[in-house]
Amino acid sequence: MWRWWRSGKTSDWATKYLPQARLRWLAPLAGIIGAAAFVAIQYHPMMPIFRQLLWKVFFA
């Protein structure tokens, strides 16, 4: 999503592989896949344990 946001402002090695026309459909697709993966991992059987451990690391 960041590359799509900055597509007209800069040029680097990835510009030839990810032109603005390709980013227009690839960036939202990657965002949707990322959000779906985040939701799916919440249903993993070990997630309550991981969440509890992360809570202890960041807030204890």
N, CA, C and O atoms as a GROMACS GRO file, in nm:
protein
  240
    1MET      N    1   0.083  -0.118   0.000
    1MET     CA    2   0.000   0.000   0.000
    1MET      C    3   0.088   0.125   0.000
    1MET      O    4   0.055   0.224  -0.065
    2TRP      N    5   0.200   0.121   0.072
    2TRP     CA    6   0.290   0.235   0.078
    2TRP      C    7   0.349   0.266  -0.060
    2TRP      O    8   0.361   0.382  -0.099
    3ARG      N    9   0.386   0.163  -0.134
    3ARG     CA   10   0.444   0.184  -0.267
    3ARG      C   11   0.341   0.248  -0.360
    3ARG      O   12   0.376   0.332  -0.442
    4TRP      N   13   0.214   0.209  -0.348
    4TRP     CA   14   0.110   0.268  -0.430
    4TRP      C   15   0.093   0.416  -0.394
    4TRP      O   16   0.075   0.500  -0.483
    5TRP      N   17   0.098   0.446  -0.266
    5TRP     CA   18   0.084   0.584  -0.218
    5TRP      C   19   0.196   0.672  -0.272
    5TRP      O   20   0.173   0.786  -0.310
    6ARG      N   21   0.318   0.616  -0.277
    6ARG     CA   22   0.435   0.694  -0.320
    6ARG      C   23   0.471   0.672  -0.467
    6ARG      O   24   0.578   0.716  -0.508
    7SER      N   25   0.387   0.608  -0.546
    7SER     CA   26   0.424   0.565  -0.681
    7SER      C   27   0.460   0.681  -0.774
    7SER      O   28   0.547   0.664  -0.859
    8GLY      N   29   0.399   0.795  -0.762
    8GLY     CA   30   0.429   0.905  -0.852
    8GLY      C   31   0.542   0.994  -0.804
    8GLY      O   32   0.585   1.084  -0.878
    9LYS      N   33   0.592   0.973  -0.684
    9LYS     CA   34   0.688   1.063  -0.625
    9LYS      C   35   0.833   1.015  -0.633
    9LYS      O   36   0.925   1.096  -0.622
   10THR      N   37   0.853   0.886  -0.652
   10THR     CA   38   0.989   0.833  -0.650
   10THR      C   39   1.006   0.722  -0.752
   10THR      O   40   0.907   0.664  -0.799
   11SER      N   41   1.130   0.692  -0.785
   11SER     CA   42   1.159   0.584  -0.879
   11SER      C   43   1.279   0.506  -0.826
   11SER      O   44   1.381   0.565  -0.790
   12ASP      N   45   1.267   0.374  -0.822
   12ASP     CA   46   1.376   0.290  -0.773
   12ASP      C   47   1.374   0.158  -0.849
   12ASP      O   48   1.312   0.148  -0.954
   13TRP      N   49   1.440   0.057  -0.798
   13TRP     CA   50   1.454  -0.072  -0.866
   13TRP      C   51   1.320  -0.143  -0.888
   13TRP      O   52   1.304  -0.217  -0.985
   14ALA      N   53   1.225  -0.123  -0.800
   14ALA     CA   54   1.098  -0.195  -0.809
   14ALA      C   55   0.997  -0.126  -0.901
   14ALA      O   56   0.892  -0.184  -0.930
   15THR      N   57   1.025  -0.006  -0.945
   15THR     CA   58   0.929   0.067  -1.027
   15THR      C   59   0.898  -0.005  -1.157
   15THR      O   60   0.784  -0.004  -1.203
   16LYS      N   61   1.000  -0.069  -1.218
   16LYS     CA   62   0.974  -0.140  -1.344
   16LYS      C   63   0.892  -0.266  -1.323
   16LYS      O   64   0.822  -0.310  -1.415
   17TYR      N   65   0.898  -0.326  -1.203
   17TYR     CA   66   0.820  -0.446  -1.173
   17TYR      C   67   0.680  -0.413  -1.120
   17TYR      O   68   0.586  -0.490  -1.137
   18LEU      N   69   0.669  -0.298  -1.056
   18LEU     CA   70   0.542  -0.257  -0.996
   18LEU      C   71   0.500  -0.120  -1.048
   18LEU      O   72   0.502  -0.022  -0.972
   19PRO      N   73   0.462  -0.110  -1.174
   19PRO     CA   74   0.414   0.019  -1.223
   19PRO      C   75   0.280   0.054  -1.158
   19PRO      O   76   0.216  -0.030  -1.095
   20GLN      N   77   0.240   0.178  -1.172
   20GLN     CA   78   0.120   0.226  -1.104
   20GLN      C   79  -0.004   0.148  -1.146
   20GLN      O   80  -0.093   0.126  -1.063
   21ALA      N   81  -0.013   0.106  -1.271
   21ALA     CA   82  -0.129   0.028  -1.315
   21ALA      C   83  -0.137  -0.106  -1.242
   21ALA      O   84  -0.246  -0.150  -1.207
   22ARG      N   85  -0.024  -0.169  -1.220
   22ARG     CA   86  -0.024  -0.298  -1.150
   22ARG      C   87  -0.049  -0.277  -1.000
   22ARG      O   88  -0.117  -0.357  -0.937
   23LEU      N   89   0.004  -0.169  -0.945
   23LEU     CA   90  -0.017  -0.141  -0.803
   23LEU      C   91  -0.163  -0.111  -0.772
   23LEU      O   92  -0.209  -0.135  -0.661
   24ARG      N   93  -0.235  -0.059  -0.870
   24ARG     CA   94  -0.376  -0.023  -0.850
   24ARG      C   95  -0.460  -0.144  -0.812
   24ARG      O   96  -0.559  -0.128  -0.740
   25TRP      N   97  -0.425  -0.263  -0.858
   25TRP     CA   98  -0.500  -0.383  -0.817
   25TRP      C   99  -0.423  -0.470  -0.720
   25TRP      O  100  -0.483  -0.542  -0.641
   26LEU      N  101  -0.289  -0.464  -0.724
   26LEU     CA  102  -0.209  -0.549  -0.638
   26LEU      C  103  -0.208  -0.500  -0.492
   26LEU      O  104  -0.213  -0.582  -0.400
   27ALA      N  105  -0.200  -0.370  -0.470
   27ALA     CA  106  -0.194  -0.317  -0.334
   27ALA      C  107  -0.322  -0.348  -0.255
   27ALA      O  108  -0.312  -0.397  -0.142
   28PRO      N  109  -0.441  -0.321  -0.308
   28PRO     CA  110  -0.562  -0.358  -0.232
   28PRO      C  111  -0.574  -0.508  -0.211
   28PRO      O  112  -0.619  -0.552  -0.105
   29LEU      N  113  -0.535  -0.588  -0.312
   29LEU     CA  114  -0.541  -0.733  -0.298
   29LEU      C  115  -0.449  -0.780  -0.184
   29LEU      O  116  -0.488  -0.863  -0.103
   30ALA      N  117  -0.328  -0.726  -0.179
   30ALA     CA  118  -0.234  -0.762  -0.072
   30ALA      C  119  -0.288  -0.718   0.065
   30ALA      O  120  -0.271  -0.789   0.164
   31GLY      N  121  -0.353  -0.602   0.070
   31GLY     CA  122  -0.413  -0.556   0.196
   31GLY      C  123  -0.524  -0.646   0.243
   31GLY      O  124  -0.535  -0.676   0.362
   32ILE      N  125  -0.607  -0.690   0.150
   32ILE     CA  126  -0.717  -0.781   0.185
   32ILE      C  127  -0.663  -0.915   0.232
   32ILE      O  128  -0.711  -0.971   0.331
   33ILE      N  129  -0.562  -0.968   0.162
   33ILE     CA  130  -0.502  -1.095   0.201
   33ILE      C  131  -0.436  -1.083   0.339
   33ILE      O  132  -0.447  -1.174   0.421
   34GLY      N  133  -0.369  -0.971   0.365
   34GLY     CA  134  -0.308  -0.950   0.496
   34GLY      C  135  -0.411  -0.943   0.607
   34GLY      O  136  -0.392  -1.001   0.714
   35ALA      N  137  -0.520  -0.871   0.583
   35ALA     CA  138  -0.627  -0.862   0.684
   35ALA      C  139  -0.692  -0.998   0.708
   35ALA      O  140  -0.722  -1.034   0.822
   36ALA      N  141  -0.713  -1.074   0.601
   36ALA     CA  142  -0.772  -1.208   0.614
   36ALA      C  143  -0.679  -1.301   0.692
   36ALA      O  144  -0.725  -1.381   0.773
   37ALA      N  145  -0.549  -1.291   0.666
   37ALA     CA  146  -0.453  -1.374   0.740
   37ALA      C  147  -0.452  -1.337   0.888
   37ALA      O  148  -0.442  -1.425   0.974
   38PHE      N  149  -0.462  -1.207   0.918
   38PHE     CA  150  -0.466  -1.164   1.058
   38PHE      C  151  -0.590  -1.218   1.129
   38PHE      O  152  -0.582  -1.264   1.243
   39VAL      N  153  -0.704  -1.213   1.062
   39VAL     CA  154  -0.828  -1.266   1.120
   39VAL      C  155  -0.818  -1.417   1.136
   39VAL      O  156  -0.858  -1.472   1.238
   40ALA      N  157  -0.764  -1.486   1.034
   40ALA     CA  158  -0.754  -1.632   1.039
   40ALA      C  159  -0.664  -1.679   1.152
   40ALA      O  160  -0.692  -1.780   1.216
   41ILE      N  161  -0.555  -1.608   1.177
   41ILE     CA  162  -0.462  -1.651   1.283
   41ILE      C  163  -0.525  -1.635   1.421
   41ILE      O  164  -0.482  -1.700   1.516
   42GLN      N  165  -0.624  -1.551   1.434
   42GLN     CA  166  -0.691  -1.534   1.562
   42GLN      C  167  -0.768  -1.661   1.604
   42GLN      O  168  -0.796  -1.681   1.722
   43TYR      N  169  -0.802  -1.745   1.506
   43TYR     CA  170  -0.875  -1.869   1.535
   43TYR      C  171  -0.784  -1.990   1.554
   43TYR      O  172  -0.832  -2.102   1.569
   44HIS      N  173  -0.654  -1.968   1.552
   44HIS     CA  174  -0.560  -2.079   1.574
   44HIS      C  175  -0.574  -2.126   1.719
   44HIS      O  176  -0.591  -2.044   1.809
   45PRO      N  177  -0.568  -2.257   1.744
   45PRO     CA  178  -0.588  -2.309   1.880
   45PRO      C  179  -0.487  -2.257   1.982
   45PRO      O  180  -0.518  -2.250   2.101
   46MET      N  181  -0.367  -2.222   1.939
   46MET     CA  182  -0.264  -2.175   2.033
   46MET      C  183  -0.267  -2.024   2.054
   46MET      O  184  -0.192  -1.972   2.136
   47MET      N  185  -0.352  -1.952   1.981
   47MET     CA  186  -0.352  -1.806   1.988
   47MET      C  187  -0.382  -1.751   2.128
   47MET      O  188  -0.320  -1.652   2.165
   48PRO      N  189  -0.472  -1.808   2.207
   48PRO     CA  190  -0.492  -1.752   2.341
   48PRO      C  191  -0.364  -1.756   2.426
   48PRO      O  192  -0.338  -1.665   2.504
   49ILE      N  193  -0.285  -1.860   2.410
   49ILE     CA  194  -0.159  -1.870   2.484
   49ILE      C  195  -0.061  -1.766   2.433
   49ILE      O  196   0.003  -1.697   2.513
   50PHE      N  197  -0.048  -1.753   2.301
   50PHE     CA  198   0.043  -1.653   2.244
   50PHE      C  199   0.002  -1.513   2.286
   50PHE      O  200   0.086  -1.431   2.319
   51ARG      N  201  -0.128  -1.487   2.283
   51ARG     CA  202  -0.178  -1.354   2.321
   51ARG      C  203  -0.145  -1.323   2.466
   51ARG      O  204  -0.106  -1.212   2.500
   52GLN      N  205  -0.160  -1.424   2.553
   52GLN     CA  206  -0.128  -1.405   2.694
   52GLN      C  207   0.020  -1.377   2.712
   52GLN      O  208   0.058  -1.291   2.792
   53LEU      N  209   0.105  -1.450   2.641
   53LEU     CA  210   0.250  -1.427   2.650
   53LEU      C  211   0.288  -1.288   2.598
   53LEU      O  212   0.370  -1.220   2.659
   54LEU      N  213   0.231  -1.248   2.486
   54LEU     CA  214   0.260  -1.114   2.434
   54LEU      C  215   0.214  -1.006   2.530
   54LEU      O  216   0.283  -0.905   2.546
   55TRP      N  217   0.101  -1.026   2.594
   55TRP     CA  218   0.053  -0.929   2.692
   55TRP      C  219   0.154  -0.914   2.805
   55TRP      O  220   0.182  -0.803   2.850
   56LYS      N  221   0.209  -1.027   2.850
   56LYS     CA  222   0.309  -1.023   2.958
   56LYS      C  223   0.437  -0.953   2.912
   56LYS      O  224   0.499  -0.881   2.990
   57VAL      N  225   0.476  -0.973   2.789
   57VAL     CA  226   0.599  -0.912   2.739
   57VAL      C  227   0.582  -0.761   2.725
   57VAL      O  228   0.670  -0.685   2.766
   58PHE      N  229   0.472  -0.716   2.669
   58PHE     CA  230   0.456  -0.573   2.640
   58PHE      C  231   0.398  -0.491   2.753
   58PHE      O  232   0.422  -0.370   2.760
   59PHE      N  233   0.322  -0.552   2.842
   59PHE     CA  234   0.251  -0.473   2.944
   59PHE      C  235   0.280  -0.516   3.087
   59PHE      O  236   0.217  -0.465   3.180
   60ALA      N  237   0.371  -0.606   3.107
   60ALA     CA  238   0.400  -0.648   3.245
   60ALA      C  239   0.540  -0.611   3.286
   60ALA      O  240   0.580  -0.639   3.399
   0.00000   0.00000   0.00000
